[in-house]
């Protein structure tokens, strides 16, 4: 069990650029979650997948954000036309259907200059 | 909407003393309450959880209590050690059938040696 893996760990980009993050969940977990965490705050729910289906999206997920999980394994989160307000830690978590226990990756820290 | 409030935001204790962190939640349908510990540069790690059908759960030096009537739950750490220093988050979710997890804002615990 290698845990939840996120890449890259850090991303620095200029405002207006597009960025894409990847999450590899624990292999037998079919649920995958994306969260955003800003300094001094708890993680905020963005979206959730069960297998390849995106079942829930937060109001926080503007139309510049898109997430995919095409084969029900790894997932990508893309942010288009990045803004300085997008600077945050983006966390991925996964869980198994039998239990809603979410295991988190180390996150991708995004800095938009 | 759903909300989880967490207090205190900062807690400083002497090594060996106990630490208590309290949370309240707004959605009465919530039935799963995990607690996470987050160290610098890492994702949140589950330390203990409780489901709505029990009032208390203990794991070595860590215990969690739940009062569903009052919609509040607490984390108790006894015999604190310097390595307990971290940010702790409480969370509430609907468990099976609803997977959006709402996190508190976190408590930064300092354990002084």
Interface residues (C-beta under 8 A of the other chain):
Chain A: X4 X6 X31 X33 X40 X41 X42 X43 X44 X45 X48 X55 X56 X58 X91 X93 X95 X100 X101 X102 X103 X104 X105 X106 X107
Chain B: X4 X6 X32 X34 X36 X41 X42 X43 X44 X45 X46 X49 X89 X91 X93 X95 X96 X99 X100 X101 X102 X103 X104 X105 X106
